[in-house]
Amino acid sequence: MVLQASLILIGVFFLLMVIGIPIAISIATASLATVLIVLPFDVSVFTSAQKMISSINSFSLLAVPFFILSGIVMNNGGIAIKLVNLAKLLGGRIPGSLAHTNVIGNMFFGSISGSAIAASTAIGGVMVPLQKKEGYDNTFSAAVNIASAPTGMLIPPSSAFIIYSLVSGGTSIAALFMGGYVVGILWSLAVMVVTYLIAKKRNYPTTSKVPAKEAKKIIIEAIPSLLLIVIIIGGILTGIFTAIEASAVCVVYSLFLALVFYKSISIKQLPGVLVQAVEMTGIIMFLIAASSGMAFVMALTGIPEALSNLILGISDNKIIILLILTIILLIIGTFMDIAPAILIFTPIFLPIAQNVGVDPVHFGLFFVFNLCIGTITPPVGTGLFVGASVGKVKIEQVLKPLIPFYAAIVFILLLITYIPQISLFLPNLFEL
């Protein structure tokens, strides 16, 4: 039955995906088709619907719409240029300074907005044309923007870690957030090292020194936006509020910046912002519901247990098991969005990892890191397509310049996978 269920589930899912059916509907339909081999039609429909509804009836998920709304407010709040100016200040004296500015800007803006696509578009949209004027190769500029965009999904606040916490049975969100800082910054540094080596070889220019008075103004303008991260993490670590409550604080502070401090959004624009947040929340909640239905069907038919036995049957060596999981996750990440991938595969792979002694926080960090790589790799990586569009280059043109960046990012992946003390440094330091 396990083999039959697996073939139906995978076959129907990929068939629907290939013909262009939205992923959430593909997941729900494949799940229903599979459960029919175990239960009668009426029971299958009722049970699947019940599991889907109960999966989104969770207090922890309140953080998702709040962080989405905060991100949209910040995206529309005109803060990108302020962060670009700060990034220029930080990376201005390094060879290839404009490219480094792109990396730092993506890290700042991505962490605040919580979206790799928003960072790639907002920061890359400013930096790529500037680099072109300074004589940078267009494919190199696009590659830097693409390679650094996913850092915003790792550096908190990150909805990916919230979803993982929910599915994994309550892994500490605070611990995941602190570990996310470590792995996100390491990703950015890896991209900057490659950028530096290429810029040095090609003699790309540095920017002129910024006068002290102007530098002070740039820092002052950027500090309120960056304080969002400090307030959220500081509040969680000191116990002033929980990670869920932090999401609401995030919204209030974002609105204060946009409406009062920067005055970049008017009251009349708020309904449009709220509608956009509702639309995005609806999409994510439907994905969570559909993926939870699939997880139930897989558990009912014994697929996770069979896959676990298969992988553990290959080897019980922790190094080998982590390598197998890494390869599988890299493949999954190339064709599936992060949210459904976390929802579907966490219940399957987390028990396998725990079986060989992997900490749930460590697993969550390298799990999400793997999936983030998939967003910038072919054939389906949304970050790759958006970044190429922003850079006005073809996909096939940017793939070769991306190779050294891929190599550096995978090197960091292997480091955090096999040396857990690296990613768990901050969580352990704060005893999370």
C-alpha positions, -999 to 999 in steps of 0.1 A, spaced: 0 0 0 29 24 8 43 20 -28 8 25 -43 1 56 -21 35 71 -29 30 67 -67 -5 82 -66 6 111 -43 37 120 -63 22 112 -97 -9 133 -93 10 162 -76 36 165 -104 10 160 -131 -11 189 -118 20 211 -113 32 204 -149 -1 215 -164 0 247 -144 -24 241 -115 -15 262 -84 7 243 -59 -18 245 -30 -46 230 -52 -22 204 -65 -12 193 -30 -49 191 -18 -60 172 -49 -31 147 -47 -38 142 -10 -75 135 -16 -67 111 -45 -43 92 -23 -65 89 8 -92 73 -14 -72 41 -15 -76 38 23 -109 54 32 -144 58 15 -150 89 -5 -173 107 20 -150 99 49 -119 110 29 -134 144 20 -147 150 56 -114 139 73 -92 158 48 -112 190 53 -111 186 91 -74 182 91 -69 212 69 -91 234 91 -76 222 124 -40 228 111 -46 266 107 -64 268 141 -32 276 158 -22 306 180 14 304 167 2 312 132 -10 346 143 26 358 138 24 351 101 -2 377 91 14 403 114 49 398 100 35 399 65 17 432 72 48 446 87 68 436 57 44 452 33 43 484 53 81 485 52 82 477 15 58 506 7 75 528 33 103 542 11 131 528 34 150 510 7 170 540 -4 179 548 33 193 513 37 211 515 4 228 547 16 239 529 48 251 499 29 272 522 6 287 537 37 296 503 51 309 488 19 322 519 1 359 514 5 360 477 -6 368 469 -43 335 464 -60 319 486 -34 286 489 -53 282 452 -55 290 449 -17 264 476 -12 239 454 -30 247 424 -7 245 445 25 213 462 13 196 429 6 206 416 40 192 447 58 160 451 37 153 414 34 155 410 71 131 439 77 107 431 49 109 393 54 109 388 16 138 378 -7 118 389 -37 111 424 -22 148 428 -13 159 417 -48 135 441 -65 139 471 -42 176 470 -36 186 454 -69 164 478 -87 185 507 -73 220 491 -73 221 472 -106 217 503 -128 242 522 -107 267 494 -112 261 494 -149 270 531 -150 302 524 -132 313 498 -157 303 466 -139 294 436 -160 256 434 -160 255 396 -155 279 399 -125 257 426 -109 226 405 -115 244 374 -100 254 393 -68 218 405 -64 204 370 -69 229 353 -47 224 377 -17 186 380 -19 176 349 2 194 362 33 163 380 42 144 347 47 171 336 72 176 367 92 146 374 115 118 381 116 113 350 94 80 334 87 98 302 75 111 296 111 77 303 126 61 276 103 89 252 111 84 257 148 47 249 144 52 218 124 82 205 144 62 204 176 71 236 192 108 242 185 118 275 202 111 304 178 136 325 197 163 299 193 156 296 156 156 334 152 190 338 169 204 309 148 190 326 118 212 356 124 243 334 123 235 315 91 221 345 73 252 366 80 275 338 71 256 335 37 261 372 31 298 371 40 303 342 16 287 362 -12 309 392 -3 341 372 -3 333 359 -39 323 395 -49 356 409 -35 377 383 -53 360 389 -87 359 427 -82 396 427 -73 405 407 -104 384 430 -127 395 462 -110 360 474 -102 361 508 -85 355 518 -49 333 547 -40 347 580 -28 349 586 10 317 601 24 322 633 44 316 629 82 286 652 82 269 632 54 278 599 70 262 610 103 230 620 84 229 586 66 233 567 98 206 587 117 181 582 88 187 544 87 188 537 125 150 538 130 145 511 104 173 489 118 159 494 153 130 472 143 153 442 145 167 452 178 133 458 193 119 424 181 149 403 192 156 423 223 120 420 234 119 383 229 153 376 246 144 398 276 110 382 280 91 415 275 70 398 248 68 364 231 77 358 194 40 359 186 35 392 204 66 405 187 49 402 154 22 426 166 48 450 180 65 448 146 33 460 129 28 489 153 64 501 149 64 497 111 32 518 109 48 544 132 78 547 109 58 548 77 30 572 89 48 594 114 86 593 112 93 589 74 58 600 64 61 578 33 26 562 36 -6 582 39 -38 571 58 -55 568 24 -30 541 13 -36 519 43 -66 500 30 -46 490 -1 -18 478 22 -42 458 43 -58 442 13 -24 432 0 -16 417 34 -49 398 35 -43 383 0 -8 371 9 -20 357 43 -48 338 25 -23 323 1 0 311 28 -28 298 51 -43 278 22 -8 264 16 -4 255 52 -39 238 53 -33 219 21 2 208 31 -11 196 65 -37 176 47 -9 159 27 11 153 59 -19 135 74 -24 114 42 13 104 42 11 95 79 -20 75 73 -5 55 45 29 50 62 50 69 37 72 88 63 80 55 82 88 37 50 111 66 38 127 67 72 134 30 71 148 33 36 172 62 45 183 46 78 187 13 60 214 29 38 234 39 68 232 48 104 262 71 102 252 107 111 275 122 84 260 101 57 224 107 68 229 144 68 245 143 34 215 123 20 190 148 36 210 177 22 209 164 -13 172 156 -11 164 191 3 185 208 -23 165 190 -50 131 197 -33 140 234 -30 146 237 -67 109 231 -75 89 238 -44 83 270 -24 97 271 11 64 272 31 49 240 16 82 222 16 86 229 53 51 217 60 53 186 40 88 174 47 95 184 83 74 156 97 92 131 74 129 143 78 130 156 114 124 122 130 152 108 108 176 136 119 167 132 155 173 94 152 210 102 145 212 128 173 205 161 154 191 189 175 157 202 162 170 238 162 201 228 142 179 208 118 155 237 113 184 261 104 201 239 79 167 227 66 156 263 58 191 272 45 188 243 20 154 254 8 166 290 4 193 278 -20 165 263 -41 149 298 -46 179 309 -66 185 278 -86 169 264 -118 145 252 -129 118 269 -108 137 292 -84 116 324 -82 145 344 -68 165 335 -99 138 346 -123 130 378 -105 167 387 -101 174 381 -138 144 403 -146 156 431 -123 191 429 -139 176 428 -174 196 397 -183 185 362 -195 186 332 -172 212 314 -193 234 345 -192 235 347 -154 239 311 -145 277 310 -153 285 341 -131 264 325 -104 285 293 -102 312 307 -78 284 321 -56 267 287 -55 300 271 -45 305 296 -16 269 292 -4 271 254 -5 304 256 15 286 275 42 258 250 41 282 221 47 298 241 76 266 247 94 254 211 87 284 193 100 296 218 127 263 225 146 282 247 171 284 274 145 247 279 139 238 271 176 263 296 190 239 324 197 210 302 208 234 285 233 249 318 244 214 331 254 204 296 268 175 293 244 
